[in-house]
Amino acid sequence: AGRALFFSLPGRTKAAMASANHRFLHDFTVSMQDNIGTLLNIKNCVINQMMQDRALLGQLFRKCGQAELDFLTNSGLWFGFMLGIIQMGVALFWENPWALSIGGAIVGLATNWLALKWIFEPVNPTKVGPFILQGQFLRRQQEVAKEFSAFFANNVLTSEKLWDS
């Protein structure tokens, strides 16, 4: 009924209504763009979702940092083994009851420190002879950015979740 009423109106009236509608939508859109920060706070949306579903952050880390997590695990095994051999040699010749505890702490710290250095440093590609050195995570920056953005687009910044925030 409403549609039939609109089409039965004179041409000038329909044109005036269309013009008013166009002007309203234009002004409304511009106003939304000018005030988007008060209408939609992406930062709060992301924080709220991560706090509501903490497993989401774990999924994000596993998706984007799985290669580095695997490296950390594997390097910990091998670095720890090599440094443990040295620790064993020290314990054989230095009969201090604290030698193994202190050595274990040093081996753990050294292993983690070295693995984290290899993951994140050097920041910029550095040429050393025929080799180019760069932190593993940074070397995969393009791949990680794609995984990160796809994760956020599909799991965090969906239209439904943005609307609810």
N, C-alpha and C positions, 0 to 999 in steps of 0.2 A: 504494500500500500504506500509506504514511504517513497519507494523508488518511482512508482507511477506518479505520485504527487510532484516529485522533483522534475521529472521529464515533461509534466504538463505546465510547468512554469514558463513565463516568457523568456526569450533568449537573453535579454539584458539582465534579468534577475539571476539566471543561471550563471552568466558570466561574472556578475558581481559576487555571487557566492563562491565561485571557483577562485576568483582573485583574492577574496577575503581568506579563504581556506589556504591558498598558497602563501599569502603573507603571514598568516598565523603559523603555519608549519615552518616557514623560513625563520621567523623570529624565535620560535620555540627551539629549533635546532641550534641556532646561534647562541641562545641563552644557555642551553645545555652544554655546549662546547665551552663557553666562557666560565661556567661553574662546575665543570666536570669533577674537580677536586672535592667539592662538597657533596656531590651526588654519588660518587663512586670512589672509594679509597682502596686501591688495589693492595697496598701494603697491609692494611688491616684485614682485608679479605684473605690474603695468603696466611697471615699469622693466625687468624682465627681457625682456618681450616687445619693448619698444621697442629694447633693446640687441641682441636677437637678429635682429630684422628692422627695420633702420633706415629702410627705405622706408615703413614703417607711419607713422612720424612725418611724413614728407613728404606722405603721403596725407591724414593728419589736417589738416595745415596747409592743403593745397590745398582740401580739402572745406570747412573752416570759414572760411578766410581768403581765398578766391579773389577776392571783391569788393574787398577791401583790397589784395591783391597787384596786381590790375588797376589800381586807382587809383594805387598807388605807381608802376607802370610808366608809365601815361599821364601822371600829373602830373610825373614826372621828365622826360618828353619836353618838355612845355609849359613847365614852370618853367625847365628847363635851356635851352630855346630863348630864352626871354625874358631870362634872366640872361646868356646867351651873347651876345646882341645888345649888352647893356651892356658886357660884357667886350670885345667887338670894338671898341666906341667908345673904351674906355679904351686898348686896345692901339694904336689909330690915333694917339692923341695922346701916349702915354707910351712912349717907345722904350726899354724895358728888356727885355733878353733873358729875364728871368724873369717878365715880365708875364703871358704866356699860361699858364705853369705855375701860378703863384700864383693867377691868376684862375680857372683850371680847378678847382683845389682848393677855392676859396671857393664857386664855383658848385655843385660837387658836394655840399659840406657843407650849403650853404643849401637846396638842392633836397631833400635827404634829410631835413633837420631840419624843413622846412616840411611835407612830406608826412606825416611821422610825427606831427607835432603835429595835423594835420587828422584823422588816423586815430584817435588816442587822446585828444584833448583838445577841448573841455572834458569832464571826466568826467560832470558833472551837466548836464542841459539848462539852457541859459542863454538867456534871452530878450533879444534886441537888436533893438529896434523890432518890426517885424512878423515877424522871423525867430527861430527857435529853433535855437541852435547846440549841437551835441553831437558828440563824436568819432564817426566813421563806424562803427567796430567796436562801440563801446558802444551806438550807436543800434540796431544789429542784434543786441543781446544775446539776445533771446528766440529769434530764428532760429538764431543760432550755438549756443545752448545745446541746441536740438533736434538740430542736425546733430552736435554734439559727443557728446551722449548716444547717439544712434543709431549713430554710428561705434564708440564704445566697446562698446555692447551687441552689435553685430554682428561686430566684428573683434578686440576685445581681451578683454573680460570674458565670453566664452562659457563654458559649463559645462565643455567639454573643456579649454580653456586654464586655467581656474581649477583644475581637478582636477590638471592636469599641473604647476602651480606649487606 
